Amino acid sequence: GMPVAVDMKMASPSVIAGMLRRLFPSIWPLGPDKTIVDGAYDQPYSIPNYRVTGVAAPVSIPIGSWRSVGSSVNGFFHEGFMDEIAIAGKIDQVEMRKRLMAAYPSAVKVVEKVAAMAKWGEALPAGKARGMAFTLSFGSWVGEIVQVADTPAGIRIEKVWIAADVGTALDPGIIEAQLISAAIYGLSAAMGQEITFADGMVEQSNFHDFDAMRIFQCPVFEVAILENFHRMGGVGEVGTPPAAPALANAIFALTGKRIRTLPLSKTVAFA
């Protein structure tokens, strides 16, 4: 039931090359852009055969940085696939991660903490489900669990638990605010944000047609800040990568629908 080989390939335009050419045309990007594979090649999973390949795709649409950059989309693909592996192997998602992360104590403690906070494993009432995801990005280890409920108006995100090991927490209040805002950022994109094109132009112009999660949709958050790792990590973006996959994994647990495309609103409706 445990994975013995994972082979992943990402194709994406280079964020770094695109931004340098527009913002600093005198500086030419040298070498490969690791942001294409961030959030996948650097995860603390000890899988015997593990290969991640990045391909710089020549797409004509100019792109730039988005909160957590490569870890955002790759975190969604990677952690959704880890959930699929656990389901296929008939192993609890938390237990599988703990076993695969045994060589990384900081990661294990994060997974254990967020699972304890959410009381993972306890039976939920009918019409409710949870999903989890973990991403190491910008030097910080972050686990998130999302609880959803089936309502007449659509799927409601009820609560989100976040555990993050940042090494040294200089200002816990700011760290908590950053983690929550980053998760809301990721959940907003997962729920419905999309850029589309027509006749060579972007169709969206502002938040009236690229809306974010509203206050009435916002879940309750519970955050734990850990300081086990020996090196200080970032906090501004690290709450974003696990948000979308944790939500998608929760939706699978609720509906049996495995969604591999964003935004999730193309497949399900949200309250």
C-alpha positions in Angstrom: 0.0 0.0 0.0 3.0 2.4 0.3 4.3 4.1 -2.9 7.7 2.8 -4.2 8.0 5.0 -7.3 6.7 8.5 -8.2 7.5 10.2 -11.5 6.2 13.7 -12.0 6.7 16.1 -14.9 5.7 19.8 -14.8 5.5 22.0 -17.9 5.2 25.7 -17.2 6.4 29.0 -18.5 9.3 30.4 -16.5 8.1 33.0 -14.0 11.6 34.3 -13.4 12.5 34.6 -17.1 9.2 36.3 -17.9 9.5 38.8 -15.0 13.2 39.7 -15.6 12.5 40.4 -19.3 9.7 42.8 -18.5 11.0 44.4 -15.3 14.8 44.2 -15.7 15.5 43.8 -19.4 19.2 44.3 -18.9 19.4 41.2 -16.7 19.2 37.9 -18.7 18.0 34.9 -16.7 20.7 32.3 -16.5 20.1 28.6 -16.0 17.0 26.7 -15.3 14.1 28.1 -13.3 13.5 25.9 -10.3 10.1 27.6 -9.5 8.7 25.3 -12.2 9.2 22.4 -9.9 9.0 24.1 -6.4 6.5 22.4 -4.1 7.2 19.0 -5.7 10.9 18.2 -6.0 11.7 19.5 -2.5 9.0 17.8 -0.4 10.0 15.6 2.7 8.7 12.3 1.4 11.2 9.4 1.5 9.9 7.5 -1.6 12.6 5.0 -2.9 12.3 6.1 -6.5 11.3 9.7 -6.9 11.8 11.8 -10.0 10.5 15.3 -10.7 11.1 16.9 -14.1 10.5 20.5 -15.1 10.0 21.7 -18.7 10.0 25.4 -19.6 7.0 25.7 -21.9 7.2 28.5 -24.5 3.7 30.0 -23.8 3.2 33.5 -25.3 1.0 34.8 -22.4 3.3 36.8 -20.0 3.2 35.6 -16.5 4.4 36.8 -13.1 4.7 35.8 -9.4 1.6 34.7 -7.6 1.5 34.1 -3.8 3.9 31.1 -3.3 4.9 31.0 -7.0 5.6 27.4 -8.1 4.6 25.9 -4.8 1.0 27.0 -5.4 0.1 24.9 -8.4 2.6 22.1 -7.7 1.4 21.9 -4.1 -2.1 21.2 -5.5 -0.9 18.5 -7.9 1.5 16.9 -5.5 -0.8 16.7 -2.5 -3.8 15.7 -4.4 -1.8 12.8 -5.8 -0.5 11.9 -2.3 -4.2 11.7 -1.3 -4.9 9.5 -4.3 -2.0 7.2 -3.4 -3.3 6.8 0.2 -6.8 6.0 -0.9 -5.6 3.5 -3.5 -3.3 1.9 -0.9 -6.1 1.8 1.7 -3.9 3.8 4.2 -5.0 6.7 6.3 -3.7 10.0 4.7 -2.1 11.2 8.0 -0.5 7.8 8.7 0.9 7.5 5.2 2.5 11.0 5.4 4.0 10.2 8.8 5.5 7.0 7.5 6.9 8.7 4.4 8.2 11.7 6.4 9.9 9.6 9.1 13.3 11.0 8.2 12.1 14.6 8.7 11.0 15.0 12.4 9.8 18.6 11.9 7.4 17.5 9.2 6.1 14.6 11.3 5.4 16.9 14.2 3.5 19.3 12.0 1.3 16.5 10.6 0.7 15.1 14.1 -0.1 18.6 15.4 -2.6 19.5 12.8 -4.2 16.1 13.0 -4.6 16.4 16.8 -6.1 19.9 16.4 -8.7 18.7 14.0 -9.3 15.4 15.9 -8.5 13.6 12.7 -9.9 10.1 12.6 -13.0 10.9 14.7 -16.3 10.2 13.0 -18.1 13.2 11.5 -21.8 13.7 11.1 -23.4 12.8 7.8 -22.8 15.5 5.1 -19.4 16.6 6.5 -15.9 15.6 5.5 -12.2 16.6 5.9 -9.2 16.7 3.7 -5.6 17.4 4.5 -2.4 18.5 2.7 1.2 19.3 3.6 3.7 21.5 1.8 7.2 22.6 2.6 7.9 26.0 1.0 10.2 28.9 1.7 11.8 27.0 4.6 8.6 26.4 6.6 6.6 23.2 7.1 2.9 23.6 6.9 0.0 21.2 7.3 -3.6 22.1 6.7 -6.9 20.3 7.3 -10.1 21.6 5.7 -13.6 20.6 6.9 -16.5 21.0 4.4 -20.2 20.4 4.7 -22.9 19.6 2.1 -25.6 22.3 2.2 -28.6 23.0 0.0 -26.8 26.1 -1.3 -23.6 24.1 -2.1 -20.4 23.0 -0.4 -19.6 25.1 2.6 -16.0 25.4 4.0 -16.6 25.2 7.7 -13.2 25.2 9.4 -9.5 25.1 8.6 -6.8 24.0 10.9 -3.2 25.1 10.2 0.0 23.9 11.9 3.2 25.6 10.8 6.8 25.1 11.9 8.7 28.3 11.1 11.9 27.5 13.1 11.8 30.7 15.2 8.6 32.7 15.6 9.6 36.4 16.0 6.1 37.7 16.1 3.4 35.0 16.5 0.5 37.5 15.8 1.9 38.4 12.4 2.6 34.8 11.6 -0.9 33.8 12.4 -2.3 36.6 10.3 -0.1 35.7 7.4 -1.0 32.0 7.6 -4.8 32.7 7.6 -4.6 35.3 4.9 -2.5 33.0 2.7 -4.9 30.2 3.2 -7.8 32.4 2.3 -5.8 33.5 -0.8 -5.4 29.8 -1.8 -9.0 28.9 -1.0 -10.3 31.8 -3.0 -8.4 30.8 -6.1 -9.4 27.1 -5.6 -13.1 28.0 -5.3 -13.6 30.1 -8.4 -10.9 32.5 -9.5 -9.9 32.1 -13.2 -8.2 34.2 -15.9 -9.6 33.6 -19.4 -8.8 35.1 -22.7 -10.7 36.1 -25.8 -9.3 37.7 -29.0 -5.9 38.0 -27.4 -7.1 39.9 -24.3 -7.8 39.0 -20.7 -11.5 39.0 -20.1 -11.3 39.9 -16.3 -10.5 43.4 -15.3 -11.0 43.6 -11.6 -12.6 41.9 -8.6 -16.1 42.2 -9.8 -15.3 39.4 -12.3 -12.4 37.9 -10.4 -13.9 37.6 -7.0 -12.3 36.5 -3.8 -13.8 34.6 -0.9 -16.3 36.8 0.9 -16.6 37.2 4.7 -19.8 35.1 4.8 -17.9 32.2 3.0 -14.8 32.4 5.2 -14.3 29.5 7.6 -13.2 29.5 11.2 -9.5 29.1 11.5 -7.4 27.5 14.2 -3.6 28.0 14.0 -0.6 26.4 15.8 2.9 27.8 15.4 5.7 25.3 16.0 9.4 26.0 16.5 11.1 22.7 16.1 13.2 23.2 13.0 16.7 24.5 13.5 16.4 27.2 10.8 14.1 30.1 10.4 11.6 29.9 7.6 9.3 32.3 5.8 5.6 33.0 6.6 4.2 35.3 4.0 3.3 32.7 1.4 3.5 29.3 3.1 -0.2 29.0 4.0 -1.2 29.1 0.3 0.1 25.9 -1.2 -1.7 23.4 1.1 -5.1 25.2 0.9 -6.3 24.1 -2.5 -5.3 20.4 -2.2 -6.7 20.2 1.3 -10.0 21.5 0.0 -10.0 19.3 -3.0 -9.2 16.3 -0.9 -12.1 17.2 1.5 -14.4 17.4 -1.5 -13.4 14.0 -2.6 -14.1 12.6 0.9 -17.5 14.3 0.8 -18.6 13.6 -2.7 -16.3 10.9 -4.2 -15.4 13.3 -7.0 -11.6 13.6 -7.6 -11.1 17.0 -9.0 -7.7 17.6 -10.7 -8.5 20.9 -12.4 -8.8 24.4 -10.9 -11.0 26.2 -10.1 -13.0 23.6 -8.3 -16.2 25.5 -9.1 -16.1 24.0 -12.6 -17.1 20.7 -11.0 -19.0 21.6 -7.7 -20.9 24.5 -6.3 -19.9 26.4 -3.2 -22.2 28.1 -0.7 
